[in-house]
Amino acid sequence: MSDVYFVFEPGVDVEFNIAKFFRIALGASYRLTDGINLTYKYFDEISGDIKSVAIDKNALNSFNASVSLKFGWF
């Protein structure tokens, strides 16, 4: 089974030069999704049936933070 969905994640990064060969980048972004239909399926041991639960369509929308360590000659 396949599905088509849209993901848009605008963000910003700030880089700090620590040495000639080393940089640290701090970032923040927000992920927006559209058209994602998720279903969680599990085996219920009590009844012996496979059950499913629909997951909220906005479950993947969230703020994100990142830290990057960059090595090289800049």
C-alpha positions in Angstrom: 0.0 0.0 0.0 1.3 3.5 -0.8 0.2 7.0 -0.1 1.1 10.5 -1.3 1.7 13.3 1.2 3.3 16.7 1.5 6.0 17.7 3.9 7.2 21.3 4.3 9.9 22.2 6.9 11.2 25.8 7.0 14.1 26.4 9.4 17.1 28.5 10.3 20.7 27.5 11.3 23.3 29.6 13.0 27.0 28.5 12.5 29.9 29.3 14.9 33.5 29.0 13.7 35.4 27.3 16.6 38.6 26.7 14.7 39.9 26.7 11.1 38.6 23.2 10.6 35.7 23.0 13.1 32.2 24.6 13.1 29.2 24.1 15.3 25.7 24.8 13.9 22.5 25.2 15.9 19.2 25.0 14.1 15.4 25.2 14.6 12.6 24.3 12.2 8.9 23.5 12.1 7.5 20.5 10.2 4.2 20.9 8.4 2.5 17.8 6.9 -0.6 17.4 4.8 -2.3 14.3 3.5 -0.8 11.8 5.9 -3.2 9.0 6.9 -1.6 6.8 9.6 -3.1 3.7 11.2 -1.5 1.8 14.1 -2.2 -1.9 13.9 -1.6 -4.2 16.8 -2.4 -7.7 18.0 -4.7 -7.8 21.0 -3.6 -10.7 23.1 -6.8 -10.8 25.1 -9.3 -11.1 22.3 -6.8 -12.6 19.8 -7.8 -10.1 17.1 -5.8 -7.6 15.1 -7.0 -4.1 15.9 -6.3 -0.7 14.4 -6.3 2.8 15.8 -6.4 5.9 13.6 -3.6 8.4 14.4 -4.3 12.1 14.4 -3.4 13.7 11.0 -1.3 16.4 12.6 0.8 13.9 14.7 4.0 14.7 12.7 3.6 18.5 12.8 6.1 19.7 15.4 9.1 21.9 16.2 12.5 20.5 15.7 16.0 21.4 17.0 19.4 20.3 15.7 23.1 20.5 16.5 25.6 19.8 13.8 29.4 19.4 14.2 31.2 20.2 11.0 34.8 19.2 10.3 36.9 20.2 7.3 38.8 23.0 5.7 36.5 26.0 5.3 
